[in-house]
Amino acid sequence: MQPGLAEHHMAFPGTLTLNIQDFNSLLTDYCTSLASAGFKDIVVISAHGGNTDAIIAYAPRIAKMVESKSNVWVATSAVGPDDAKRRQALAEKYHISVGKAGVHAGWLETSMVLAIRPDLVDMSKAEEGWDNDAFYAPDNIKRNQMKGFVVGVKPYAANGILGDPRGATAEAGPRAACRRHRTDS
């Protein structure tokens, strides 16, 4: 189980979420424990949009706490205008729409999982979710992400898929991978 911030998915049975204070405390405890154990570089990885902004905002505070012992790095698949442009470029390369590429279990994320853990993917169950190009446009993505955090994912996609995973490929997976941030202490 990977604990995180998933309030926007609570309409889906079985979803678990943390509040922001507990989430930040958990990150702090993990990182300070690793630093105390002698780890020199700590990488916090988030591929969940609900966690990404919180991690990016809070990681510098953690980095300050462990600065004499460790470096803290953050790797995310963030959702923002730059990432939307990156998704758009990948969509063009693979001749799919940005709506199909999506941001949650769509073509790009499914391609990433196919590249690293194909045993976790049953493509025979892949189905279209919210496939709307305007929703994912660089000028709209942060606003729509915030709206999704407020109203939840279910009003957009009853199945929770933001995109369309059908036709995803392992070959595209590595190109869709995360970006990295250095947290300066």
N, C-alpha and C positions, 0 to 999 in steps of 0.2 A: 504494500500500500504506500502511495506517495501522498502525504498530506499537503493540502494546498487551499487556495482561495477559489471556491467553486460555487458561490451563492447563485450565480446566474445559471447553474445547471440543476438546481434543487428540484425543479419540476420533473426530473427524471429519477424514478425510484432507485434507491441504492447509492445516490450521490452523497458524499461526505464533504464537509467544508470546515475550515477553521476561520476564526475571526482574525482581523489583521494583527492585533496585539499578540495573540498566540503564535501566529505564523512568523512574525518577526522574532519572537522569543525562541522559537524552534530553530530558525536560521542562525541566530546568535549562538545558541547552545551548541549546535553542530559545528560551527566554524571555530568557536573558542576551544572546544574539545579537540578538534583536529590540530589546531595551532599548539595547544598544550602538549599534544602527543608528538610534536616535532615536524609536522607537515609544513613544508616551506611554501608550497603553492596550493591553494584551495580553489577549486573551480565549482561554482554554483551553477547548475544547469537548469534552465526552465524552458520547456516547450509548451507550456500551458499559458495562454493569454491572460488568464485571471491572476497568475503569479508574476508575470513579467514586469509590469510597471512597479509593483511593490518591491520586487527584488532589486531592480535597478536603482530605485529611490533609497532603499535601506542598506544596500551593500557598502556604500562608503562609510557608514557608521560602524559596520562590522569590521571593515578594513582598518579603521582607526583603533579599534579595540585590540586587534591582533598585529598591529603594524611592526612591532619589534620582532615578531616570531614568524610571520607568514605574509604572503601576498594573496589577495583575494581577487579572483577573476569571475566574471559573470558571462555565461553563454546563453543566449536566448533565441527564440524564433519570435521576435517582437512583432507587434502589429503597429505600424505607423506609416507615414508617407514614403519614407525611404524603403521600407520593407515591401510596401505595396508596389513600388516601382520595380523592385527586385522580382517580386512575384509576377508582375506583368511581363518582364523580360523573359522569365522562365516559361510563362504561358505561351508567349510568342514563339519561343524556341521549339516547344513541343506541340504547337498548333492547337492549343486549347484556349478557352476563354478564361479571364481572371475569375469569373464566377465559378467555373468548374474547378479551378485551382483551389479556391476557398481558403479558409483559415482554421477549420476544425473538422478533421476527418475527411477533408476533401481530397482532390487529386494529388496535391503536393505532399501533404502529411502522409497519405497512404503510400506514396512513392518512397518517402523516407523510411517508413517502417518496412516496406518490402525489401529495401536495400540492406537493412540491418537485421531484421527478424521476420523473414517471410513466413515462418511457421505460425506467427500470430495473426496472419491475415487470411481470411476466407473470402476471396474475391467473388465467389458465387453469391454472397450475401450483400455485395456492394449495391447501393442504391443512391439515387440523386437526393440531395438535400437542398439547401437554399443556394441556388445557382443564379446570382443576380450581379451582372457586371458593375452596375452603378454603385451597389452596396460596397464593393471592394475597391473602387477607384481611389487613387492616392488622396484626393481632396476630401473624401468621405469616410475613409476607414476608421480614423480615431473617433469621430463623432458616432459612427454606427457601433463601434466597439463599446463606447460608453453607454449608448442606448441599450445595447444588449446586456450590459452589466446591470442596468436598472430594471428592464422588463424581463430579462432572461432570454435564453436561446430558443425555448419552445415556441414562442410566437412567430419566429422566423422559420424554424424547421422542426416539425413534430418528431422527427427521428434524431435530432441533435446534430445533424451533419450540416456544416456550413461549407458548401462546395459540392462536388460530385466526384467520388472516388473511382467511378467506373473507368476502366482503361488505364489506371495508374501503373507505373512500371518501376522496377527496381533500378533500372539504368538511370532514371531521372533523380532518384533519391539523394545521392551525394551532392548534386547541384542545388538541391532545395534545403540543404542543412543550415544549421544555426549560424548566427553572427556572434562575435565575441566582444566583450567590453572589459577594459582594464579599470579597476577601481583604484584610483589614486588615493593613497592614505595621506 
